[in-house]
Amino acid sequence: MAEEKSSRVMPFLLGAGSGIVGAVVVGLMSGYLTTGSVRDVQVSTARLDGEARVCEARVTADRLARGDSSELRGFGASANDARTALAQNFSQPLNGSKTADPQSVRACADRLNTTG
């Protein structure tokens, strides 16, 4: 009797198990589920983007207040140095540090290169 009952239940258990495994695989591959390292990268990217946008807004406001219309776009040494200096001045140090995160400074300088 027990063998007959287990032989009837076994296909359902196998189906449920393979369905769960299949759902996890599909979820990971389609992006509905993420692993910890993917989430960490996404959070870091979002943080840097937010810091860069704030820095860019602060630089733009300062340049408007001073009437500065110098060109910041381009890859020449003077434009690159000017962007980097502005990014270092207006990037906000976080987490009690005395200097801004170099990645944040670089992201701000990159945004200034695209917006000028």
C-alpha positions as CSV (number, residue, x, y, z in Angstrom):
1,M,0.0,0.0,0.0
2,A,2.8,2.4,0.9
3,E,4.7,1.6,-2.3
4,E,1.6,2.2,-4.4
5,K,1.0,5.6,-2.7
6,S,4.6,6.7,-3.1
7,S,4.6,5.6,-6.8
8,R,1.6,7.8,-7.4
9,V,3.0,10.8,-5.6
10,M,6.6,10.6,-7.1
11,P,5.7,12.1,-10.5
12,F,4.1,15.1,-8.7
13,L,7.2,15.6,-6.5
14,L,9.5,15.4,-9.5
15,G,7.4,17.8,-11.4
16,A,7.3,20.3,-8.6
17,G,11.0,20.1,-8.0
18,S,11.9,20.5,-11.7
19,G,9.4,23.4,-11.9
20,I,11.1,25.2,-9.0
21,V,14.5,24.8,-10.6
22,G,13.2,25.9,-13.9
23,A,11.6,29.0,-12.4
24,V,14.9,30.0,-10.7
25,V,16.8,29.5,-14.0
26,V,14.3,31.5,-16.0
27,G,14.2,34.2,-13.3
28,L,18.0,34.7,-13.2
29,M,18.4,34.7,-17.0
30,S,15.6,37.1,-17.6
31,G,16.7,39.6,-14.9
32,Y,13.8,39.2,-12.6
33,L,16.1,37.7,-9.9
34,T,19.5,39.1,-9.3
35,T,22.5,37.8,-7.4
36,G,24.2,39.8,-4.7
37,S,27.1,40.9,-6.8
38,V,24.8,42.3,-9.5
39,R,22.8,44.2,-7.0
40,D,26.0,45.6,-5.5
41,V,27.2,46.9,-8.9
42,Q,23.7,48.4,-9.6
43,V,23.7,50.2,-6.2
44,S,27.2,51.5,-6.7
45,T,26.4,52.7,-10.2
46,A,23.3,54.5,-9.0
47,R,25.2,56.1,-6.2
48,L,27.9,57.4,-8.5
49,D,25.3,58.7,-11.0
50,G,23.5,60.5,-8.2
51,E,26.7,62.1,-6.9
52,A,27.7,63.1,-10.4
53,R,24.4,64.7,-11.1
54,V,24.6,66.8,-7.9
55,C,28.2,67.8,-8.7
56,E,27.2,68.8,-12.2
57,A,24.3,70.9,-10.9
58,R,26.5,72.6,-8.4
59,V,29.1,73.4,-11.1
60,T,26.5,74.7,-13.5
61,A,25.0,77.0,-10.8
62,D,28.4,78.3,-9.9
63,R,29.4,78.9,-13.5
64,L,26.1,80.8,-14.1
65,A,26.6,82.9,-11.0
66,R,30.1,83.8,-12.1
67,G,29.2,84.3,-15.8
68,D,31.7,81.7,-16.8
69,S,31.1,80.6,-20.4
70,S,34.3,78.7,-21.0
71,E,34.1,75.5,-23.0
72,L,34.4,72.3,-21.0
73,R,33.6,69.8,-23.7
74,G,36.4,68.1,-25.6
75,F,39.5,66.1,-24.9
76,G,42.1,68.8,-25.0
77,A,44.3,69.1,-22.0
78,S,42.9,72.5,-20.9
79,A,39.3,71.4,-21.0
80,N,40.1,68.1,-19.2
81,D,42.0,69.9,-16.5
82,A,39.2,72.5,-16.1
83,R,36.6,69.7,-15.8
84,T,38.6,67.8,-13.3
85,A,39.3,70.8,-11.2
86,L,35.7,71.8,-11.1
87,A,34.7,68.2,-10.3
88,Q,37.1,68.0,-7.4
89,N,35.9,71.4,-6.0
90,F,32.2,70.5,-6.2
91,S,32.1,66.8,-5.5
92,Q,30.8,66.1,-2.0
93,P,32.9,64.0,0.3
94,L,30.8,61.3,1.8
95,N,30.9,58.9,4.8
96,G,33.0,61.3,6.9
97,S,35.9,61.3,4.5
98,K,37.9,64.5,3.9
99,T,38.1,64.2,0.1
100,A,35.6,63.1,-2.5
101,D,35.6,59.6,-3.9
102,P,37.8,59.6,-7.1
103,Q,35.2,57.6,-9.0
104,S,32.6,60.3,-8.1
105,V,35.0,63.0,-9.3
106,R,35.6,61.1,-12.6
107,A,31.9,60.6,-13.1
108,C,31.2,64.3,-12.5
109,A,34.0,65.3,-15.0
110,D,32.5,62.9,-17.5
111,R,29.1,64.5,-17.2
112,L,30.6,67.9,-17.6
113,N,32.2,66.7,-20.8
114,T,28.9,65.8,-22.2
115,T,26.9,68.9,-21.0
116,G,29.7,71.4,-21.2
